[in-house]
Amino acid sequence: MQASRIDTTIPHSARVWNYWLGGKDNYQIDRDAGDDFAAKCPEIIPLATLSRQFLVRAVRYLVTEAGIRQFLDVGTGLPTMDNTHEVAQLAAPECRVVYVDNDPMVLAHARALLVNTTPQGVTAYVAADMHEPDQIVGDAKNILNFTEPIGVLFMGVLGHVADYDEARSIVATVMGATPSGSHLTLWDGTDTSEDLVRANADYAETGGVPYIPRSPEQIDGYFDGLEKVEPGLVPVSRWRAEIAGGDADAVEVAGYGAVARKP
């Protein structure tokens, strides 16, 4: 994973997302693409923020209420704030977190920034492609105990899998390797916003990896065979919004998510 493989001539979704979240790990090409996208779809900025808040609430729930102490975060993206290991280890210092990504820039930053926050916990990463779930599971087994419940996260990344059936298969393969009591936390962009659909179609023309917003019903399909935690599949701003306080749940965003337990 050499730095020379980092292509700065086309925008990259992880870097664009980092820009939207106020990070500094991006290039001018990413900022230009992000500004163009936001001009066509202004809701993307609150979606970026609210989806990160959903991650925080979901991970805290998994640690404090579901008793999860192991996490597998697939499609990590660039570190910003309130990363999975930080939230988990703050709630329970012994938590073990494995991040998965195949982007050289993400992995370079993971080495520098995704470090343990407590002496008791473990924070690690594996270089693997989301399209190869068997490899993800195999590498994660070197760090996590797959006989104990695991919190699996797919946070806004499955839209990059062009074929919906393949996306479902990826989730099913990873969850199939986990034991009873494991949880799936997942959100993705939805086609409930014409602006979001149009902006993503235009983004694909830049040469960046396309992202396909799907229907809430399709996103719900990722949770087949699992028991969704209340309030079920909802816009990310509304998932346990009472914990967030304020008027987060009043913000309509085209991103739906849920947390679900494997029986």
LINDA-V935423 format. One record per residue. N is the residue number from 1. RES is the residue in one letter. D_LAST is the distance of its C-alpha to the last C-alpha in Angstrom with 2 decimals. Layout:
N&RES&D_LAST  N&RES&D_LAST
//
This chain:
1&M&38.09  2&Q&41.56  3&A&42.47  4&S&44.82  5&R&41.93  6&I&41.28  7&D&42.74  8&T&44.35  9&T&45.98  10&I&43.00  11&P&40.45  12&H&37.02  13&S&34.02  14&A&32.91  15&R&36.46  16&V&36.85  17&W&33.70  18&N&35.10  19&Y&38.31  20&W&36.69  21&L&35.02  22&G&38.43  23&G&38.11  24&K&41.06  25&D&39.56  26&N&40.80  27&Y&43.96  28&Q&46.36  29&I&44.98  30&D&41.54  31&R&43.14  32&D&45.18  33&A&42.20  34&G&40.23  35&D&43.20  36&D&43.70  37&F&40.06  38&A&40.17  39&A&43.48  40&K&41.95  41&C&38.64  42&P&39.24  43&E&35.70  44&I&34.45  45&I&35.64  46&P&33.71  47&L&30.64  48&A&30.94  49&T&31.27  50&L&28.59  51&S&25.99  52&R&26.74  53&Q&26.44  54&F&22.99  55&L&22.04  56&V&23.57  57&R&21.81  58&A&18.36  59&V&18.93  60&R&20.40  61&Y&17.45  62&L&15.09  63&V&17.67  64&T&18.96  65&E&16.15  66&A&12.85  67&G&14.82  68&I&14.40  69&R&17.50  70&Q&17.21  71&F&17.57  72&L&18.27  73&D&20.42  74&V&21.33  75&G&24.65  76&T&25.92  77&G&29.23  78&L&32.12  79&P&31.70  80&T&32.91  81&M&31.96  82&D&28.80  83&N&27.16  84&T&23.59  85&H&24.89  86&E&27.41  87&V&25.04  88&A&22.49  89&Q&25.26  90&L&27.14  91&A&24.32  92&A&23.59  93&P&26.30  94&E&24.39  95&C&21.91  96&R&21.98  97&V&22.08  98&V&22.72  99&Y&24.29  100&V&24.72  101&D&27.69  102&N&30.52  103&D&33.26  104&P&36.16  105&M&36.91  106&V&33.36  107&L&33.33  108&A&36.78  109&H&35.72  110&A&32.54  111&R&34.83  112&A&36.93  113&L&34.61  114&L&31.01  115&V&32.01  116&N&30.51  117&T&31.16  118&T&30.82  119&P&32.07  120&Q&28.81  121&G&26.51  122&V&26.36  123&T&26.85  124&A&27.25  125&Y&27.28  126&V&27.19  127&A&29.40  128&A&27.40  129&D&27.37  130&M&24.37  131&H&25.34  132&E&24.68  133&P&20.98  134&D&21.46  135&Q&24.15  136&I&22.11  137&V&19.46  138&G&22.36  139&D&24.28  140&A&21.48  141&K&20.87  142&N&24.39  143&I&23.41  144&L&19.73  145&N&17.95  146&F&15.16  147&T&14.12  148&E&13.22  149&P&10.86  150&I&12.69  151&G&13.41  152&V&14.45  153&L&17.20  154&F&19.13  155&M&21.72  156&G&24.19  157&V&24.63  158&L&23.22  159&G&26.29  160&H&28.23  161&V&26.65  162&A&29.09  163&D&27.15  164&Y&24.14  165&D&22.67  166&E&23.09  167&A&21.42  168&R&18.29  169&S&18.56  170&I&18.90  171&V&15.67  172&A&13.82  173&T&15.67  174&V&14.94  175&M&11.19  176&G&11.33  177&A&13.13  178&T&10.76  179&P&8.65  180&S&5.28  181&G&6.13  182&S&8.09  183&H&9.28  184&L&11.48  185&T&14.74  186&L&17.14  187&W&20.36  188&D&23.19  189&G&26.59  190&T&27.05  191&D&29.93  192&T&30.43  193&S&33.41  194&E&36.32  195&D&37.69  196&L&34.62  197&V&34.64  198&R&38.38  199&A&38.32  200&N&35.72  201&A&37.86  202&D&40.88  203&Y&39.11  204&A&38.43  205&E&42.21  206&T&42.73  207&G&41.35  208&G&38.19  209&V&34.88  210&P&34.01  211&Y&31.10  212&I&29.89  213&P&28.61  214&R&26.22  215&S&25.46  216&P&22.74  217&E&21.44  218&Q&21.29  219&I&19.48  220&D&16.91  221&G&16.46  222&Y&15.09  223&F&11.85  224&D&11.40  225&G&8.06  226&L&6.57  227&E&6.96  228&K&10.38  229&V&11.99  230&E&15.39  231&P&17.74  232&G&15.70  233&L&17.65  234&V&21.17  235&P&24.17  236&V&23.57  237&S&26.36  238&R&24.55  239&W&21.19  240&R&21.70  241&A&25.37  242&E&26.54  243&I&25.72  244&A&27.94  245&G&30.78  246&G&33.63  247&D&33.39  248&A&30.75  249&D&28.89  250&A&32.25  251&V&32.42  252&E&31.43  253&V&30.03  254&A&28.96  255&G&25.78  256&Y&22.37  257&G&19.21  258&A&15.82  259&V&13.06  260&A&9.41  261&R&6.16  262&K&3.84  263&P&0.00
//
